[in-house]
């Protein structure tokens, strides 16, 4: 294998690995909202809570737990 072919293969491999890492990083991008965010965004909290109620498999997710907690704080008080 000549020098240019080795360089081309190396560059291709680096680009492929970079693209793979970017894809993995994009999948792990966590869009979890905090309880405080849901308290400040009541409409979003209600919508999230409705989605969680409609789909029981979502109920243990952080967004479901946080939106429910925020609604409890807003309507029952902090403690």
N, CA, C and O atoms as a Tinker XYZ file with bonds, in Angstrom:
   316  protein
     1  N      0.854000   -1.166000    0.000000    73     2
     2  CA     0.000000    0.000000    0.000000    64     1     3
     3  C      0.907000    1.238000    0.000000    63     2     4     5
     4  O      1.885000    1.306000    0.743000    81     3
     5  N      0.569000    2.192000   -0.829000    73     3     6
     6  CA     1.424000    3.377000   -0.900000    64     5     7
     7  C      1.048000    4.395000    0.182000    63     6     8     9
     8  O      0.062000    4.225000    0.900000    81     7
     9  N      1.818000    5.403000    0.277000    73     7    10
    10  CA     1.688000    6.420000    1.320000    64     9    11
    11  C      0.333000    7.133000    1.245000    63    10    12    13
    12  O     -0.295000    7.359000    2.279000    81    11
    13  N     -0.122000    7.484000    0.055000    73    11    14
    14  CA    -1.375000    8.226000   -0.104000    64    13    15
    15  C     -2.592000    7.367000    0.226000    63    14    16    17
    16  O     -3.583000    7.869000    0.756000    81    15
    17  N     -2.521000    6.114000   -0.078000    73    15    18
    18  CA    -3.631000    5.219000    0.259000    64    17    19
    19  C     -3.744000    5.068000    1.776000    63    18    20    21
    20  O     -4.853000    5.037000    2.312000    81    19
    21  N     -2.633000    4.975000    2.459000    73    19    22
    22  CA    -2.625000    4.869000    3.909000    64    21    23
    23  C     -3.204000    6.132000    4.548000    63    22    24    25
    24  O     -3.973000    6.057000    5.506000    81    23
    25  N     -2.829000    7.278000    4.013000    73    23    26
    26  CA    -3.350000    8.549000    4.528000    64    25    27
    27  C     -4.850000    8.632000    4.276000    63    26    28    29
    28  O     -5.602000    9.053000    5.156000    81    27
    29  N     -5.294000    8.235000    3.088000    73    27    30
    30  CA    -6.717000    8.292000    2.749000    64    29    31
    31  C     -7.531000    7.379000    3.657000    63    30    32    33
    32  O     -8.612000    7.759000    4.108000    81    31
    33  N     -7.032000    6.196000    3.926000    73    31    34
    34  CA    -7.726000    5.261000    4.812000    64    33    35
    35  C     -7.775000    5.813000    6.233000    63    34    36    37
    36  O     -8.794000    5.698000    6.913000    81    35
    37  N     -6.682000    6.407000    6.674000    73    35    38
    38  CA    -6.629000    6.973000    8.026000    64    37    39
    39  C     -7.623000    8.119000    8.177000    63    38    40    41
    40  O     -8.333000    8.201000    9.179000    81    39
    41  N     -7.674000    8.999000    7.187000    73    39    42
    42  CA    -8.594000   10.126000    7.240000    64    41    43
    43  C    -10.034000    9.631000    7.221000    63    42    44    45
    44  O    -10.872000   10.136000    7.968000    81    43
    45  N    -10.326000    8.656000    6.380000    73    43    46
    46  CA   -11.676000    8.090000    6.310000    64    45    47
    47  C    -12.076000    7.473000    7.642000    63    46    48    49
    48  O    -13.205000    7.654000    8.097000    81    47
    49  N    -11.169000    6.755000    8.260000    73    47    50
    50  CA   -11.444000    6.129000    9.547000    64    49    51
    51  C    -11.708000    7.188000   10.624000    63    50    52    53
    52  O    -12.638000    7.038000   11.416000    81    51
    53  N    -10.918000    8.233000   10.661000    73    51    54
    54  CA   -11.105000    9.303000   11.647000    64    53    55
    55  C    -12.461000    9.980000   11.430000    63    54    56    57
    56  O    -13.182000   10.234000   12.395000    81    55
    57  N    -12.812000   10.270000   10.191000    73    55    58
    58  CA   -14.098000   10.903000    9.906000    64    57    59
    59  C    -15.265000    9.995000   10.292000    63    58    60    61
    60  O    -16.263000   10.465000   10.838000    81    59
    61  N    -15.146000    8.713000   10.016000    73    59    62
    62  CA   -16.212000    7.771000   10.368000    64    61    63
    63  C    -16.377000    7.690000   11.883000    63    62    64    65
    64  O    -17.503000    7.688000   12.380000    81    63
    65  N    -15.288000    7.626000   12.611000    73    63    66
    66  CA   -15.367000    7.569000   14.064000    64    65    67
    67  C    -15.927000    8.866000   14.650000    63    66    68    69
    68  O    -16.675000    8.830000   15.628000    81    67
    69  N    -15.580000    9.983000   14.074000    73    67    70
    70  CA   -16.115000   11.272000   14.528000    64    69    71
    71  C    -17.620000   11.327000   14.303000    63    70    72    73
    72  O    -18.364000   11.774000   15.175000    81    71
    73  N    -18.069000   10.875000   13.142000    73    71    74
    74  CA   -19.504000   10.860000   12.849000    64    73    75
    75  C    -20.231000    9.912000   13.793000    63    74    76    77
    76  O    -21.330000   10.221000   14.254000    81    75
    77  N    -19.634000    8.767000   14.084000    73    75    78
    78  CA   -20.237000    7.797000   15.001000    64    77    79
    79  C    -20.365000    8.391000   16.395000    63    78    80    81
    80  O    -21.404000    8.231000   17.035000    81    79
    81  N    -19.334000    9.070000   16.878000    73    79    82
    82  CA   -19.381000    9.691000   18.203000    64    81    83
    83  C    -20.414000   10.807000   18.252000    63    82    84    85
    84  O    -21.102000   10.966000   19.260000    81    83
    85  N    -20.532000   11.574000   17.188000    73    83    86
    86  CA   -21.531000   12.637000   17.144000    64    85    87
    87  C    -22.938000   12.053000   17.190000    63    86    88    89
    88  O    -23.829000   12.618000   17.825000    81    87
    89  N    -23.136000   10.930000   16.520000    73    87    90
    90  CA   -24.442000   10.269000   16.530000    64    89    91
    91  C    -24.770000    9.774000   17.931000    63    90    92    93
    92  O    -25.893000    9.955000   18.404000    81    91
    93  N    -23.824000    9.165000   18.586000    73    91    94
    94  CA   -24.053000    8.670000   19.947000    64    93    95
    95  C    -24.329000    9.844000   20.889000    63    94    96    97
    96  O    -25.218000    9.754000   21.736000    81    95
    97  N    -23.594000   10.925000   20.757000    73    95    98
    98  CA   -23.812000   12.093000   21.608000    64    97    99
    99  C    -25.198000   12.671000   21.368000    63    98   100   101
   100  O    -25.846000   13.127000   22.310000    81    99
   101  N    -25.660000   12.661000   20.132000    73    99   102
   102  CA   -26.990000   13.164000   19.831000    64   101   103
   103  C    -28.074000   12.316000   20.454000    63   102   104   105
   104  O    -29.102000   12.845000   20.877000    81   103
   105  N    -27.869000   11.011000   20.521000    73   103   106
   106  CA   -28.857000   10.126000   21.123000    64   105   107
   107  C    -28.907000   10.269000   22.632000    63   106   108   109
   108  O    -29.957000   10.046000   23.235000    81   107
   109  N    -27.806000   10.633000   23.249000    73   107   110
   110  CA   -27.784000   10.751000   24.697000    64   109   111
   111  C    -28.160000   12.156000   25.161000    63   110   112   113
   112  O    -28.129000   12.452000   26.356000    81   111
   113  N    -28.515000   13.015000   24.212000    73   111   114
   114  CA   -28.925000   14.370000   24.568000    64   113   115
   115  C    -30.188000   14.286000   25.416000    63   114   116   117
   116  O    -31.260000   13.931000   24.925000    81   115
   117  N    -30.049000   14.611000   26.664000    73   115   118
   118  CA   -31.142000   14.446000   27.617000    64   117   119
   119  C    -32.006000   15.694000   27.618000    63   118   120   121
   120  O    -31.521000   16.795000   27.879000    81   119
   121  N    -33.281000   15.520000   27.328000    73   119   122
   122  CA   -34.212000   16.647000   27.284000    64   121   123
   123  C    -35.101000   16.633000   28.521000    63   122   124   125
   124  O    -36.277000   16.991000   28.453000    81   123
   125  N    -34.542000   16.225000   29.637000    73   123   126
   126  CA   -35.297000   16.149000   30.881000    64   125   127
   127  C    -35.459000   17.546000   31.460000    63   126   128   129
   128  O    -34.494000   18.297000   31.601000    81   127
   129  N    -36.685000   17.872000   31.787000    73   127   130
   130  CA   -36.992000   19.162000   32.397000    64   129   131
   131  C    -37.036000   18.982000   33.914000    63   130   132   133
   132  O    -37.457000   17.939000   34.415000    81   131
   133  N    -36.601000   20.003000   34.631000    73   131   134
   134  CA   -36.594000   19.944000   36.089000    64   133   135
   135  C    -37.973000   20.270000   36.648000    63   134   136   137
   136  O    -38.848000   20.763000   35.935000    81   135
   137  N    -38.149000   19.988000   37.927000    73   135   138
   138  CA   -39.391000   20.333000   38.608000    64   137   139
   139  C    -39.599000   21.847000   38.542000    63   138   140   141
   140  O    -40.711000   22.315000   38.300000    81   139
   141  N    -38.529000   22.604000   38.758000    73   139   142
   142  CA   -38.632000   24.068000   38.715000    64   141   143
   143  C    -39.083000   24.544000   37.336000    63   142   144   145
   144  O    -39.870000   25.485000   37.227000    81   143
   145  N    -38.581000   23.889000   36.279000    73   143   146
   146  CA   -38.989000   24.274000   34.927000    64   145   147
   147  C    -40.477000   24.026000   34.747000    63   146   148   149
   148  O    -41.179000   24.867000   34.185000    81   147
   149  N    -40.966000   22.887000   35.214000    73   147   150
   150  CA   -42.389000   22.589000   35.090000    64   149   151
   151  C    -43.238000   23.532000   35.946000    63   150   152   153
   152  O    -44.350000   23.881000   35.550000    81   151
   153  N    -42.741000   23.946000   37.102000    73   151   154
   154  CA   -43.484000   24.909000   37.931000    64   153   155
   155  C    -43.623000   26.231000   37.176000    63   154   156   157
   156  O    -44.663000   26.886000   37.240000    81   155
   157  N    -42.572000   26.612000   36.466000    73   155   158
   158  CA   -42.600000   27.859000   35.707000    64   157   159
   159  C    -43.385000   27.727000   34.395000    63   158   160   161
   160  O    -43.771000   28.735000   33.803000    81   159
   161  N    -43.622000   26.504000   33.945000    73   159   162
   162  CA   -44.322000   26.247000   32.683000    64   161   163
   163  C    -45.497000   25.309000   32.941000    63   162   164   165
   164  O    -45.457000   24.129000   32.592000    81   163
   165  N    -46.532000   25.847000   33.551000    73   163   166
   166  CA   -47.674000   25.054000   34.004000    64   165   167
   167  C    -48.345000   24.316000   32.845000    63   166   168   169
   168  O    -48.700000   23.145000   32.975000    81   167
   169  N    -48.516000   24.997000   31.723000    73   167   170
   170  CA   -49.173000   24.365000   30.576000    64   169   171
   171  C    -48.395000   23.144000   30.098000    63   170   172   173
   172  O    -48.987000   22.109000   29.794000    81   171
   173  N    -47.079000   23.261000   30.033000    73   171   174
   174  CA   -46.234000   22.138000   29.626000    64   173   175
   175  C    -46.314000   21.007000   30.650000    63   174   176   177
   176  O    -46.318000   19.833000   30.282000    81   175
   177  N    -46.375000   21.359000   31.921000    73   175   178
   178  CA   -46.487000   20.340000   32.973000    64   177   179
   179  C    -47.782000   19.554000   32.822000    63   178   180   181
   180  O    -47.796000   18.331000   32.963000    81   179
   181  N    -48.868000   20.262000   32.536000    73   179   182
   182  CA   -50.159000   19.597000   32.358000    64   181   183
   183  C    -50.149000   18.696000   31.128000    63   182   184   185
   184  O    -50.676000   17.584000   31.158000    81   183
   185  N    -49.541000   19.188000   30.041000    73   183   186
   186  CA   -49.470000   18.380000   28.821000    64   185   187
   187  C    -48.617000   17.127000   29.041000    63   186   188   189
   188  O    -48.985000   16.035000   28.609000    81   187
   189  N    -47.481000   17.292000   29.713000    73   187   190
   190  CA   -46.604000   16.149000   29.990000    64   189   191
   191  C    -47.315000   15.151000   30.888000    63   190   192   193
   192  O    -47.236000   13.942000   30.671000    81   191
   193  N    -48.005000   15.660000   31.894000    73   191   194
   194  CA   -48.719000   14.789000   32.814000    64   193   195
   195  C    -49.812000   14.006000   32.092000    63   194   196   197
   196  O    -50.047000   12.839000   32.408000    81   195
   197  N    -50.479000   14.634000   31.130000    73   195   198
   198  CA   -51.512000   13.939000   30.352000    64   197   199
   199  C    -50.892000   12.833000   29.501000    63   198   200   201
   200  O    -51.450000   11.741000   29.399000    81   199
   201  N    -49.737000   13.115000   28.888000    73   199   202
   202  CA   -49.044000   12.086000   28.101000    64   201   203
   203  C    -48.654000   10.907000   28.983000    63   202   204   205
   204  O    -48.771000    9.750000   28.578000    81   203
   205  N    -48.194000   11.209000   30.186000    73   203   206
   206  CA   -47.789000   10.149000   31.114000    64   205   207
   207  C    -48.994000    9.329000   31.560000    63   206   208   209
   208  O    -48.899000    8.112000   31.721000    81   207
   209  N    -50.113000    9.993000   31.757000    73   207   210
   210  CA   -51.337000    9.290000   32.156000    64   209   211
   211  C    -51.831000    8.392000   31.022000    63   210   212   213
   212  O    -52.303000    7.281000   31.264000    81   211
   213  N    -51.720000    8.878000   29.786000    73   211   214
   214  CA   -52.192000    8.121000   28.629000    64   213   215
   215  C    -51.276000    6.951000   28.268000    63   214   216   217
   216  O    -51.726000    5.983000   27.655000    81   215
   217  N    -49.999000    7.030000   28.641000    73   215   218
   218  CA   -49.032000    5.994000   28.295000    64   217   219
   219  C    -48.317000    5.524000   29.564000    63   218   220   221
   220  O    -47.312000    6.117000   29.954000    81   219
   221  N    -48.815000    4.476000   30.211000    73   219   222
   222  CA   -48.236000    4.017000   31.484000    64   221   223
   223  C    -46.750000    3.671000   31.415000    63   222   224   225
   224  O    -46.063000    3.723000   32.434000    81   223
   225  N    -46.241000    3.317000   30.231000    73   223   226
   226  CA   -44.821000    2.980000   30.145000    64   225   227
   227  C    -43.927000    4.206000   30.343000    63   226   228   229
   228  O    -42.729000    4.062000   30.588000    81   227
   229  N    -44.490000    5.395000   30.242000    73   227   230
   230  CA   -43.722000    6.622000   30.458000    64   229   231
   231  C    -43.719000    7.080000   31.909000    63   230   232   233
   232  O    -42.925000    7.949000   32.271000    81   231
   233  N    -44.568000    6.530000   32.736000    73   231   234
   234  CA   -44.782000    7.058000   34.079000    64   233   235
   235  C    -43.545000    7.070000   34.963000    63   234   236   237
   236  O    -43.470000    7.869000   35.897000    81   235
   237  N    -42.578000    6.211000   34.693000    73   235   238
   238  CA   -41.380000    6.191000   35.535000    64   237   239
   239  C    -40.248000    7.047000   34.963000    63   238   240   241
   240  O    -39.143000    7.048000   35.506000    81   239
   241  N    -40.510000    7.771000   33.879000    73   239   242
   242  CA   -39.476000    8.623000   33.301000    64   241   243
   243  C    -39.316000    9.896000   34.132000    63   242   244   245
   244  O    -40.253000   10.323000   34.807000    81   243
   245  N    -38.135000   10.495000   34.081000    73   243   246
   246  CA   -37.903000   11.719000   34.863000    64   245   247
   247  C    -38.876000   12.850000   34.519000    63   246   248   249
   248  O    -39.315000   13.570000   35.415000    81   247
   249  N    -39.219000   13.019000   33.245000    73   247   250
   250  CA   -40.142000   14.096000   32.890000    64   249   251
   251  C    -41.521000   13.863000   33.498000    63   250   252   253
   252  O    -42.166000   14.813000   33.940000    81   251
   253  N    -41.976000   12.630000   33.525000    73   251   254
   254  CA   -43.278000   12.348000   34.135000    64   253   255
   255  C    -43.243000   12.608000   35.635000    63   254   256   257
   256  O    -44.151000   13.228000   36.188000    81   255
   257  N    -42.204000   12.138000   36.278000    73   255   258
   258  CA   -42.086000   12.337000   37.717000    64   257   259
   259  C    -41.954000   13.826000   38.056000    63   258   260   261
   260  O    -42.566000   14.305000   39.011000    81   259
   261  N    -41.157000   14.551000   37.272000    73   259   262
   262  CA   -40.952000   15.975000   37.545000    64   261   263
   263  C    -42.212000   16.797000   37.280000    63   262   264   265
   264  O    -42.533000   17.709000   38.041000    81   263
   265  N    -42.925000   16.474000   36.203000    73   263   266
   266  CA   -44.148000   17.239000   35.919000    64   265   267
   267  C    -45.204000   16.968000   36.976000    63   266   268   269
   268  O    -45.905000   17.889000   37.395000    81   267
   269  N    -45.332000   15.732000   37.412000    73   267   270
   270  CA   -46.296000   15.409000   38.455000    64   269   271
   271  C    -45.935000   16.117000   39.751000    63   270   272   273
   272  O    -46.803000   16.685000   40.414000    81   271
   273  N    -44.670000   16.087000   40.113000    73   271   274
   274  CA   -44.219000   16.751000   41.335000    64   273   275
   275  C    -44.481000   18.250000   41.263000    63   274   276   277
   276  O    -44.918000   18.855000   42.242000    81   275
   277  N    -44.216000   18.846000   40.108000    73   275   278
   278  CA   -44.460000   20.282000   39.932000    64   277   279
   279  C    -45.943000   20.597000   40.089000    63   278   280   281
   280  O    -46.298000   21.583000   40.736000    81   279
   281  N    -46.806000   19.781000   39.511000    73   279   282
   282  CA   -48.243000   20.012000   39.646000    64   281   283
   283  C    -48.694000   19.851000   41.091000    63   282   284   285
   284  O    -49.557000   20.593000   41.558000    81   283
   285  N    -48.120000   18.893000   41.796000    73   283   286
   286  CA   -48.451000   18.722000   43.206000    64   285   287
   287  C    -48.025000   19.944000   44.011000    63   286   288   289
   288  O    -48.761000   20.393000   44.890000    81   287
   289  N    -46.857000   20.479000   43.723000    73   287   290
   290  CA   -46.373000   21.671000   44.421000    64   289   291
   291  C    -47.306000   22.851000   44.163000    63   290   292   293
   292  O    -47.662000   23.592000   45.079000    81   291
   293  N    -47.693000   23.010000   42.900000    73   291   294
   294  CA   -48.518000   24.166000   42.545000    64   293   295
   295  C    -49.915000   24.084000   43.133000    63   294   296   297
   296  O    -50.490000   25.107000   43.505000    81   295
   297  N    -50.466000   22.890000   43.220000    73   295   298
   298  CA   -51.852000   22.782000   43.627000    64   297   299
   299  C    -52.055000   22.344000   45.081000    63   298   300   301
   300  O    -53.136000   22.536000   45.638000    81   299
   301  N    -51.030000   21.762000   45.696000    73   299   302
   302  CA   -51.141000   21.329000   47.098000    64   301   303
   303  C    -50.249000   22.138000   48.021000    63   302   304   305
   304  O    -50.487000   22.172000   49.229000    81   303
   305  N    -49.255000   22.773000   47.495000    73   303   306
   306  CA   -48.286000   23.470000   48.314000    64   305   307
   307  C    -46.966000   22.738000   48.304000    63   306   308   309
   308  O    -46.886000   21.602000   47.836000    81   307
   309  N    -45.935000   23.374000   48.813000    73   307   310
   310  CA   -44.578000   22.838000   48.751000    64   309   311
   311  C    -44.326000   21.590000   49.562000    63   310   312   313
   312  O    -43.487000   20.782000   49.165000    81   311
   313  N    -44.996000   21.386000   50.663000    73   311   314
   314  CA   -44.700000   20.210000   51.496000    64   313   315
   315  C    -45.889000   19.343000   51.628000    63   314   316
   316  O    -45.829000   18.309000   52.292000    81   315
